[in-house]
Amino acid sequence: MSGPGAEPSRRGEAAVEAVRGVVLGIPPGSVLSYGDVAELAQLASPRLAARIMSLGHAGEDVPWWRVVRADGTLPDRLQIAARGHYESEGTALRTTSAHWVQVDMARARWNG
């Protein structure tokens, strides 16, 4: 997000609060990619959104399973816990032998 008229990138506590607000707004059964979160939160990069989430800075109460990689996956250590959330929320999943769980991004991505 650069160029004339572009919003400046958020940093520090403003970035954390923006990510938290975006993630709390994702409805059950839907997901966003880290890139989507970064764009909506006006961050410089998806990596910043991922870092905020992975370090727990967005808070213990955020639905972390609703933010995934662009291919619909999560790190291996989170897949089993996320699967239970996806099943209870009715999140569209893909059948895959490569991952324990993979979100069907075409069907589950939120147009927030």
DSSP file (Angstrom, degrees, kcal/mol; ACC not computed):
  #  RESIDUE AA STRUCTURE BP1 BP2  ACC     N-H-->O    O-->H-N    N-H-->O    O-->H-N    TCO  KAPPA ALPHA  PHI   PSI    X-CA   Y-CA   Z-CA
    1    1 A M              0   0    0      0, 0.0     2,-0.3     0, 0.0     8,-0.1   0.000 360.0 360.0 360.0  83.0    0.0    0.0    0.0
    2    2 A S        +     0   0    0      6,-0.1     5,-0.1     2,-0.1     0, 0.0  -0.861 360.0  67.7-135.1 172.5    2.1    2.8   -1.2
    3    3 A G  S >  S-     0   0    0     -2,-0.3     3,-1.8     3,-0.1     2,-0.0  -0.416  88.7 -22.8 107.4 174.2    1.8    5.7   -3.5
    4    4 A P  T 3  S+     0   0    0      0, 0.0     3,-0.1     0, 0.0    -2,-0.1  -0.318 129.8   8.8 -61.0 133.6   -0.2    8.9   -3.5
    5    5 A G  T 3  S+     0   0    0      1,-0.3     2,-0.1    -2,-0.0    -2,-0.0   0.401  93.1 137.8  80.8  -3.8   -3.3    8.8   -1.4
    6    6 A A    <   -     0   0    0     -3,-1.8    -1,-0.3     1,-0.1    -3,-0.1  -0.479  59.8-110.1 -76.7 146.8   -2.4    5.5    0.2
    7    7 A E        -     0   0    0     -2,-0.1    -1,-0.1    -3,-0.1     2,-0.1  -0.489  38.5-107.6 -69.1 142.2   -3.0    5.0    3.9
    8    8 A P        -     0   0    0      0, 0.0     2,-0.2     0, 0.0    -1,-0.1  -0.410  40.4 -98.8 -68.0 151.1    0.3    4.7    5.9
    9    9 A S        -     0   0    0     -8,-0.1    34,-0.2     1,-0.1     2,-0.2  -0.476  37.4-121.2 -71.2 139.4    1.1    1.3    7.2
   10   10 A R        -     0   0    0     32,-2.7    34,-0.5    31,-0.2     2,-0.3  -0.516  34.0-179.4 -79.9 150.3    0.3    0.6   10.8
   11   11 A R    >>  -     0   0    0     -2,-0.2     3,-1.1    32,-0.1     4,-1.0  -0.907  41.5  -0.6-140.6 167.6    3.0   -0.4   13.3
   12   12 A G  H 3> S-     0   0    0     -2,-0.3     4,-2.0     1,-0.2     3,-0.5  -0.129 125.9  -7.1  56.4-139.5    3.3   -1.3   16.9
   13   13 A E  H 3> S+     0   0    0      1,-0.2     4,-2.7     2,-0.2    -1,-0.2   0.821 134.2  59.2 -62.0 -32.9    0.3   -1.3   19.1
   14   14 A A  H <> S+     0   0    0     -3,-1.1     4,-2.0     1,-0.2    -1,-0.2   0.892 106.7  48.0 -63.6 -38.4   -1.8    0.2   16.3
   15   15 A A  H  X S+     0   0    0     -4,-1.0     4,-2.6    -3,-0.5    -2,-0.2   0.916 111.4  50.0 -67.0 -43.4   -1.0   -2.8   14.1
   16   16 A V  H  X S+     0   0    0     -4,-2.0     4,-2.6     1,-0.2    -2,-0.2   0.936 112.6  46.3 -60.7 -47.7   -1.9   -5.2   17.0
   17   17 A E  H  X S+     0   0    0     -4,-2.7     4,-2.4     1,-0.2    -1,-0.2   0.874 112.1  51.3 -64.7 -37.2   -5.2   -3.5   17.6
   18   18 A A  H  X S+     0   0    0     -4,-2.0     4,-2.2    -5,-0.2    -2,-0.2   0.923 111.4  46.7 -66.0 -44.2   -6.0   -3.5   13.9
   19   19 A V  H  X S+     0   0    0     -4,-2.6     4,-2.8     2,-0.2     5,-0.3   0.937 112.0  51.6 -62.1 -46.5   -5.3   -7.2   13.5
   20   20 A R  H  X S+     0   0    0     -4,-2.6     4,-2.6     1,-0.2    -2,-0.2   0.922 109.9  49.2 -56.0 -46.7   -7.3   -8.0   16.6
   21   21 A G  H  X S+     0   0    0     -4,-2.4     4,-1.0     2,-0.2    -1,-0.2   0.897 112.5  47.3 -61.8 -41.9  -10.3   -6.0   15.2
   22   22 A V  H >X S+     0   0    0     -4,-2.2     3,-0.6     2,-0.2     4,-0.5   0.949 113.8  46.6 -64.3 -49.2  -10.1   -7.7   11.8
   23   23 A V  H >< S+     0   0    0     -4,-2.8     3,-1.2     1,-0.3    -2,-0.2   0.892 109.6  53.3 -64.4 -40.6   -9.8  -11.2   13.3
   24   24 A L  H 3< S+     0   0    0     -4,-2.6    -1,-0.3    -5,-0.3    -2,-0.2   0.765 105.7  57.3 -65.0 -22.8  -12.7  -10.6   15.8
   25   25 A G  H << S+     0   0    0     -4,-1.0    -1,-0.2    -3,-0.6    -2,-0.2   0.586  78.0 105.3 -83.8 -10.8  -14.8   -9.6   12.9
   26   26 A I  S << S-     0   0    0     -3,-1.2     3,-0.1    -4,-0.5    40,-0.1  -0.585  72.0-130.7 -73.1 121.8  -14.5  -12.8   10.9
   27   27 A P    >   -     0   0    0      0, 0.0     3,-1.8     0, 0.0    -2,-0.1  -0.333  31.1 -84.2 -73.5 155.9  -17.7  -14.7   11.3
   28   28 A P  T 3  S+     0   0    0      0, 0.0     3,-0.1     0, 0.0    58,-0.0  -0.270 117.1  27.9 -54.9 140.5  -17.9  -18.4   12.3
   29   29 A G  T 3  S+     0   0    0      1,-0.3    63,-0.6    56,-0.1     2,-0.3   0.385 107.7  93.0  86.9  -3.4  -17.4  -20.8    9.3
   30   30 A S    <   -     0   0    0     -3,-1.8    -1,-0.3    61,-0.1     2,-0.3  -0.813  52.3-168.2-120.3 160.6  -15.3  -18.2    7.5
   31   31 A V  B     -a  109   0A   0     77,-2.1    79,-2.7    -2,-0.3     2,-0.3  -0.927   9.3-154.6-139.6 164.4  -11.6  -17.5    7.2
   32   32 A L  E     -b   67   0B   0     34,-2.4    36,-2.3    -2,-0.3     2,-0.1  -0.960  23.9-120.3-131.8 153.7   -9.2  -14.9    5.9
   33   33 A S  E  >  -b   68   0B   0     -2,-0.3     4,-2.4    34,-0.2    36,-0.2  -0.479  32.3-106.9 -83.5 165.1   -5.6  -15.4    4.8
   34   34 A Y  H  > S+     0   0    0     34,-1.3     4,-2.5     1,-0.2     5,-0.2   0.869 124.1  54.7 -59.1 -35.5   -2.8  -13.5    6.5
   35   35 A G  H  > S+     0   0    0      2,-0.2     4,-2.3     1,-0.2    -1,-0.2   0.898 106.5  50.0 -64.5 -41.0   -2.6  -11.4    3.4
   36   36 A D  H  > S+     0   0    0      2,-0.2     4,-2.7     1,-0.2     5,-0.2   0.928 111.7  48.4 -61.5 -45.2   -6.3  -10.5    3.7
   37   37 A V  H  X S+     0   0    0     -4,-2.4     4,-2.5     1,-0.2    -2,-0.2   0.922 110.8  50.9 -61.6 -44.7   -5.8   -9.6    7.4
   38   38 A A  H  <>S+     0   0    0     -4,-2.5     5,-3.0     1,-0.2     4,-0.5   0.910 111.8  47.4 -60.4 -42.8   -2.8   -7.4    6.5
   39   39 A E  H ><5S+     0   0    0     -4,-2.3     3,-0.9     3,-0.2    -2,-0.2   0.945 114.9  44.3 -64.6 -48.3   -4.7   -5.6    3.8
   40   40 A L  H 3<5S+     0   0    0     -4,-2.7    -2,-0.2     1,-0.2    -1,-0.2   0.833 116.5  46.9 -66.4 -32.1   -7.8   -5.0    6.0
   41   41 A A  T 3<5S-     0   0    0     -4,-2.5    -1,-0.2    -5,-0.2    -2,-0.2   0.452 112.0-121.7 -87.7  -1.2   -5.6   -3.9    8.9
   42   42 A Q  T < 5 +     0   0    0     -3,-0.9   -32,-2.7    -4,-0.5     2,-0.2   0.930  55.7 158.2  58.9  50.0   -3.5   -1.7    6.7
   43   43 A L      < -     0   0    0     -5,-3.0    -1,-0.2   -34,-0.2   -32,-0.1  -0.644  52.2-120.4 -99.1 160.7   -0.3   -3.4    7.5
   44   44 A A  S    S+     0   0    0    -34,-0.5    -1,-0.1    -2,-0.2   -33,-0.1   0.797  88.8   1.8 -69.7 -29.3    2.9   -3.4    5.4
   45   45 A S    >>  -     0   0    0      1,-0.1     4,-1.1    -7,-0.1     3,-0.7  -0.998  63.4-115.6-157.9 156.1    2.9   -7.2    4.9
   46   46 A P  H 3> S+     0   0    0      0, 0.0     4,-2.6     0, 0.0     5,-0.2   0.801 111.5  67.3 -61.2 -28.7    1.2  -10.5    5.7
   47   47 A R  H 3> S+     0   0    0      1,-0.2     4,-2.4     2,-0.2     5,-0.2   0.856  97.0  52.6 -62.3 -34.5    4.3  -11.5    7.7
   48   48 A L  H <> S+     0   0    0     -3,-0.7     4,-2.5     2,-0.2    -1,-0.2   0.917 109.5  48.4 -67.4 -41.8    3.5   -8.8   10.2
   49   49 A A  H  X S+     0   0    0     -4,-1.1     4,-2.2     1,-0.2    -2,-0.2   0.927 113.0  48.6 -61.2 -44.3   -0.1  -10.1   10.6
   50   50 A A  H  X S+     0   0    0     -4,-2.6     4,-3.1     1,-0.2    -2,-0.2   0.890 111.2  50.1 -63.4 -40.0    1.3  -13.7   11.0
   51   51 A R  H  X S+     0   0    0     -4,-2.4     4,-2.1     2,-0.2     6,-0.3   0.927 109.7  50.0 -65.9 -44.7    3.9  -12.5   13.6
   52   52 A I  H  <>S+     0   0    0     -4,-2.5     5,-1.6     1,-0.2     6,-0.8   0.918 116.2  43.2 -58.9 -43.7    1.2  -10.7   15.6
   53   53 A M  H ><5S+     0   0    0     -4,-2.2     3,-1.3    -5,-0.2    -2,-0.2   0.933 112.9  50.6 -68.3 -46.2   -1.0  -13.8   15.6
   54   54 A S  H 3<5S+     0   0    0     -4,-3.1    -1,-0.2     1,-0.3    -2,-0.2   0.811 110.3  49.4 -67.2 -29.2    1.8  -16.3   16.2
   55   55 A L  T 3<5S-     0   0    0     -4,-2.1    -1,-0.3    -5,-0.2    -2,-0.2   0.481 111.6-119.9 -87.4  -1.7    3.1  -14.4   19.2
   56   56 A G  T X 5S+     0   0    0     -3,-1.3     3,-1.3    -4,-0.3    -3,-0.2   0.630  71.2 134.8  76.6  13.8   -0.4  -14.2   20.7
   57   57 A H  T 3 < +     0   0    0     -5,-1.6    -4,-0.2    -6,-0.3     3,-0.1   0.761  62.9  64.8 -68.1 -24.0   -0.3  -10.4   20.7
   58   58 A A  T 3  S-     0   0    0     -6,-0.8    -1,-0.3     1,-0.2     3,-0.1   0.646 118.1 -98.0 -74.4 -12.4   -3.9  -10.2   19.3
   59   59 A G    X   -     0   0    0     -3,-1.3     3,-0.9     1,-0.1    -1,-0.2  -0.158  20.5 -93.1 113.1 154.7   -5.1  -11.8   22.5
   60   60 A E  T 3  S+     0   0    0      1,-0.2     4,-0.1    -3,-0.1    -1,-0.1   0.704 117.5  60.1 -72.1 -21.0   -6.1  -15.2   23.8
   61   61 A D  T 3  S+     0   0    0     -3,-0.1    -1,-0.2     2,-0.1    -2,-0.1   0.427  78.0 107.2 -92.6   0.7   -9.8  -14.6   22.9
   62   62 A V  S <  S-     0   0    0     -3,-0.9     2,-2.0     1,-0.1     3,-0.2  -0.555  80.0-115.6 -81.0 146.0   -9.4  -14.2   19.1
   63   63 A P    >   +     0   0    0      0, 0.0     3,-2.1     0, 0.0    -1,-0.1  -0.531  40.2 176.6 -78.9  79.1  -10.5  -17.0   16.8
   64   64 A W  G >   +     0   0    0     -2,-2.0     3,-1.7     1,-0.3    18,-0.0   0.757  69.5  68.5 -57.3 -30.2   -7.0  -17.7   15.6
   65   65 A W  G 3  S+     0   0    0      1,-0.3    -1,-0.3    -3,-0.2    21,-0.0   0.625  87.0  69.0 -68.7 -12.4   -8.2  -20.7   13.5
   66   66 A R  G <  S+     0   0    0     -3,-2.1   -34,-2.4   -35,-0.1     2,-0.5   0.378  88.8  71.9 -87.9   4.5  -10.0  -18.3   11.2
   67   67 A V  E <   +b   32   0B   0     -3,-1.7     2,-0.2   -36,-0.2   -34,-0.2  -0.979  66.9 160.4-121.5 118.6   -6.7  -16.9    9.8
   68   68 A V  E     -b   33   0B   0    -36,-2.3   -34,-1.3    -2,-0.5     6,-0.2  -0.756  43.8 -81.8-130.5 171.1   -4.9  -19.3    7.5
   69   69 A R    >   -     0   0    0      4,-3.0     3,-2.5    -2,-0.2    -1,-0.1  -0.307  54.4 -98.6 -66.9 162.4   -2.2  -19.3    4.9
   70   70 A A  T 3  S+     0   0    0      1,-0.3    -1,-0.1     2,-0.1    35,-0.1   0.752 125.3  56.3 -58.1 -25.3   -3.3  -18.4    1.4
   71   71 A D  T 3  S-     0   0    0      2,-0.1    -1,-0.3    33,-0.0    34,-0.2   0.414 122.3-104.8 -88.6   3.3   -3.5  -22.1    0.5
   72   72 A G  S <  S+     0   0    0     -3,-2.5    31,-3.0     1,-0.3     2,-0.2   0.575  81.8 118.0  89.3   9.9   -5.9  -22.8    3.4
   73   73 A T        -     0   0    0     29,-0.2    -4,-3.0    27,-0.0    -1,-0.3  -0.616  47.0-152.5-107.5 168.2   -3.5  -24.5    5.7
   74   74 A L        -     0   0    0     27,-0.4    27,-0.1    -2,-0.2     5,-0.1  -0.830  44.0 -72.9-125.0 165.6   -2.1  -23.8    9.1
   75   75 A P    >>  -     0   0    0      0, 0.0     3,-2.2     0, 0.0     4,-0.8  -0.315  52.0-109.6 -56.4 148.1    1.3  -24.7   10.7
   76   76 A D  H >> S+     0   0    0      1,-0.3     3,-0.9     2,-0.2     4,-0.6   0.843 116.0  60.8 -50.1 -41.2    1.3  -28.5   11.6
   77   77 A R  H 34 S+     0   0    0      1,-0.2    -1,-0.3     2,-0.1     4,-0.3   0.669 109.7  42.2 -65.8 -16.2    1.2  -27.8   15.3
   78   78 A L  H <> S+     0   0    0     -3,-2.2     4,-2.3     2,-0.1    -1,-0.2   0.551  90.0  87.4-104.7 -10.5   -2.2  -26.0   15.0
   79   79 A Q  H <X S+     0   0    0     -3,-0.9     4,-2.1    -4,-0.8    -2,-0.1   0.879  87.2  48.2 -64.4 -42.1   -4.0  -28.3   12.5
   80   80 A I  H  X S+     0   0    0     -4,-0.6     4,-1.1     1,-0.2    -1,-0.2   0.942 115.0  44.8 -65.9 -46.7   -5.5  -30.7   15.0
   81   81 A A  H  > S+     0   0    0     -4,-0.3     4,-1.1     1,-0.2     3,-0.2   0.891 113.8  51.4 -63.1 -39.0   -6.9  -28.0   17.3
   82   82 A A  H  X S+     0   0    0     -4,-2.3     4,-2.7     1,-0.2     5,-0.2   0.872  99.0  64.8 -67.0 -37.0   -8.2  -26.0   14.3
   83   83 A R  H  X S+     0   0    0     -4,-2.1     4,-2.6     1,-0.2    -1,-0.2   0.890  99.6  52.0 -56.2 -41.9  -10.0  -29.0   12.8
   84   84 A G  H  X S+     0   0    0     -4,-1.1     4,-2.2    -3,-0.2    -1,-0.2   0.905 110.8  47.8 -60.9 -41.9  -12.4  -29.2   15.8
   85   85 A H  H  X S+     0   0    0     -4,-1.1     4,-2.0     2,-0.2    -2,-0.2   0.929 111.7  50.0 -64.0 -45.1  -13.2  -25.5   15.4
   86   86 A Y  H  X>S+     0   0    0     -4,-2.7     5,-2.3     1,-0.2     4,-1.2   0.918 111.6  48.1 -60.9 -44.0  -13.8  -25.9   11.7
   87   87 A E  H  <5S+     0   0    0     -4,-2.6     3,-0.3     1,-0.2    -1,-0.2   0.906 112.8  47.4 -65.1 -41.2  -16.1  -28.9   12.2
   88   88 A S  H  <5S+     0   0    0     -4,-2.2    -1,-0.2     1,-0.2    -2,-0.2   0.805 117.3  43.1 -71.3 -27.2  -18.2  -27.2   14.9
   89   89 A E  H  <5S-     0   0    0     -4,-2.0    -1,-0.2    -5,-0.2    -2,-0.2   0.558 110.0-119.3 -93.1  -9.4  -18.5  -24.0   12.8
   90   90 A G  T  <5 +     0   0    0     -4,-1.2    -3,-0.2    -3,-0.3     2,-0.2   0.804  46.0 176.0  75.7  29.3  -19.2  -25.7    9.5
   91   91 A T      < -     0   0    0     -5,-2.3     2,-0.3    -6,-0.2    -1,-0.2  -0.482  37.7-108.7 -68.5 134.3  -16.2  -24.3    7.7
   92   92 A A        -     0   0    0    -63,-0.6    12,-2.5    -2,-0.2     2,-0.3  -0.492  43.7-170.3 -67.4 125.6  -15.7  -25.7    4.2
   93   93 A L  B     -C  103   0C   0     -2,-0.3     2,-0.3    10,-0.3    10,-0.2  -0.815  16.7-131.4-118.0 157.6  -12.8  -28.0    4.1
   94   94 A R        -     0   0    0      8,-3.3     2,-0.5    -2,-0.3     8,-0.5  -0.811  23.7-117.8-103.7 148.1  -10.9  -29.8    1.3
   95   95 A T        +     0   0    0     -2,-0.3     2,-0.3     6,-0.1     6,-0.1  -0.756  49.3 159.2 -82.3 126.6  -10.0  -33.4    1.3
   96   96 A T        -     0   0    0     -2,-0.5     6,-0.0     3,-0.2    -2,-0.0  -0.998  43.3-158.6-150.1 146.6   -6.2  -33.7    1.2
   97   97 A S  S    S+     0   0    0     -2,-0.3    -1,-0.1     1,-0.1     3,-0.1   0.499  92.8  66.0 -99.4  -7.3   -3.6  -36.3    2.1
   98   98 A A  S    S+     0   0    0      1,-0.1     2,-0.3     2,-0.0    -1,-0.1   0.734 107.2  30.5 -85.4 -23.6   -0.9  -33.7    2.5
   99   99 A H  S    S-     0   0    0      1,-0.1    -3,-0.2     3,-0.0     3,-0.2  -0.943  70.3-127.8-136.1 153.8   -2.4  -32.0    5.6
  100  100 A W  S    S+     0   0    0     -2,-0.3     2,-0.3     1,-0.3    -4,-0.1   0.886 101.5   5.7 -64.5 -38.4   -4.5  -32.9    8.6
  101  101 A V        +     0   0    0    -27,-0.1   -27,-0.4    -6,-0.1     2,-0.4  -0.993  63.9 179.4-148.7 139.5   -6.9  -30.1    7.7
  102  102 A Q        -     0   0    0     -8,-0.5    -8,-3.3    -2,-0.3   -29,-0.2  -0.966  24.8-132.3-142.7 125.0   -7.1  -27.6    4.8
  103  103 A V  B     -C   93   0C   0    -31,-3.0     2,-1.3    -2,-0.4   -10,-0.3  -0.510  21.1-122.5 -74.7 139.8   -9.7  -25.0    4.4
  104  104 A D    >>  -     0   0    0    -12,-2.5     4,-2.7    -2,-0.2     3,-1.0  -0.725  28.9-168.6 -80.6  96.3  -11.5  -24.7    1.0
  105  105 A M  H 3> S+     0   0    0     -2,-1.3     4,-1.6     1,-0.3    -1,-0.2   0.812  79.7  60.6 -62.2 -32.9  -10.5  -21.0    0.4
  106  106 A A  H 34 S+     0   0    0      1,-0.2    -1,-0.3     2,-0.2    -2,-0.1   0.845 119.1  28.0 -64.2 -31.8  -12.9  -20.6   -2.6
  107  107 A R  H <4 S+     0   0    0     -3,-1.0    -2,-0.2   -15,-0.1    -1,-0.2   0.753 126.6  41.1 -99.8 -28.5  -15.9  -21.4   -0.3
  108  108 A A  H  < S+     0   0    0     -4,-2.7   -77,-2.1   -16,-0.2    -3,-0.2   0.606  79.0 114.7-100.5 -12.9  -14.8  -20.3    3.1
  109  109 A R  B  <  -a   31   0A   0     -4,-1.6     2,-0.3    -5,-0.3   -77,-0.2  -0.403  63.4-131.8 -65.6 129.3  -13.0  -17.0    2.4
  110  110 A W        -     0   0    0    -79,-2.7     2,-0.5    -2,-0.2    -1,-0.1  -0.616   4.3-147.7 -83.4 136.5  -14.9  -14.1    4.0
  111  111 A N              0   0    0     -2,-0.3    -1,-0.1     1,-0.2   -79,-0.1  -0.343 360.0 360.0 -95.9  50.9  -15.6  -11.1    1.8
  112  112 A G              0   0    0     -2,-0.5    -1,-0.2   -90,-0.0   -80,-0.0   0.481 360.0 360.0 -68.7 360.0  -15.4   -8.7    4.8
